Amino acid sequence: MTFLWSLIIGGIIGWIAGAIIGRDVPGGIIGNIIAGFVGAWLGTLILGDWGPHVAGFAIIPAIIGAIVVVFIVSAIMRGMRTRGTAAK
């Protein structure tokens, strides 16, 4: 049950990050979960383990880290799309 709860919270963190910067995460709900987990890891690594915790995630650093992850992934995906249409 703990693993399922972590997946749900990771997905919500990824979704919040996408909503804040106004870009969708590629991959839908799986992409949101991955962005949430990677963002939580990155945010905790950079900002530390502070603030409220839910399902093992420090929420504020996790959201900030997920924002960075979503921004980078969406920029890479946009660059790949632009490069793909320019080659045609």
C-alpha positions in Angstrom: 0.0 0.0 0.0 2.9 2.3 0.7 4.2 1.9 -2.8 0.8 2.7 -4.3 0.6 5.8 -2.1 4.1 6.9 -3.3 3.0 6.5 -7.0 -0.1 8.6 -6.4 1.8 11.4 -4.6 4.6 11.3 -7.2 2.0 11.7 -10.0 0.4 14.6 -8.2 3.7 16.3 -7.7 4.5 15.9 -11.4 1.1 17.2 -12.3 1.4 20.3 -10.0 4.8 21.1 -11.6 3.3 20.9 -15.1 0.4 23.1 -14.1 2.7 25.7 -12.5 4.9 26.2 -15.6 2.0 25.6 -18.0 3.5 22.7 -19.9 2.4 19.1 -20.1 4.7 16.3 -19.2 5.3 13.9 -22.1 3.9 10.4 -21.3 0.7 11.4 -19.5 0.3 10.0 -16.0 3.4 7.8 -16.2 5.4 10.9 -17.2 3.9 12.8 -14.2 4.9 10.0 -11.9 8.4 9.9 -13.2 8.7 13.7 -13.1 7.5 13.6 -9.5 10.0 10.9 -8.4 12.9 12.5 -10.3 11.9 15.9 -9.1 11.6 14.8 -5.5 15.1 13.3 -5.7 16.6 16.4 -7.4 14.8 18.8 -5.1 15.9 17.0 -1.9 19.4 16.7 -3.2 19.7 20.5 -3.9 17.4 22.0 -1.3 17.5 19.4 1.5 14.7 17.5 3.3 12.6 20.2 4.8 8.9 21.2 4.9 5.9 19.0 5.1 6.3 15.3 4.3 3.7 13.1 2.6 4.4 9.4 1.6 8.2 10.0 2.1 8.3 13.1 -0.1 9.4 16.5 1.2 6.6 18.3 -0.7 8.1 21.8 -1.3 11.6 20.6 -2.5 9.9 17.9 -4.5 7.6 20.4 -6.3 10.5 22.7 -7.0 12.7 19.8 -8.3 9.8 18.6 -10.5 9.3 22.0 -12.0 13.0 21.9 -13.0 12.6 18.4 -14.5 9.4 19.3 -16.4 11.0 22.5 -17.8 14.1 20.6 -19.0 12.2 17.7 -20.5 9.7 20.0 -22.2 12.5 22.1 -23.6 14.3 19.0 -25.0 11.1 17.7 -26.5 10.3 21.0 -28.1 13.9 21.2 -29.5 13.5 17.7 -30.9 10.2 18.6 -32.6 11.6 21.8 -34.0 14.7 20.0 -35.4 12.5 17.2 -36.8 10.3 19.7 -38.8 13.3 21.7 -40.0 14.9 18.6 -41.5 11.9 17.9 -43.7 
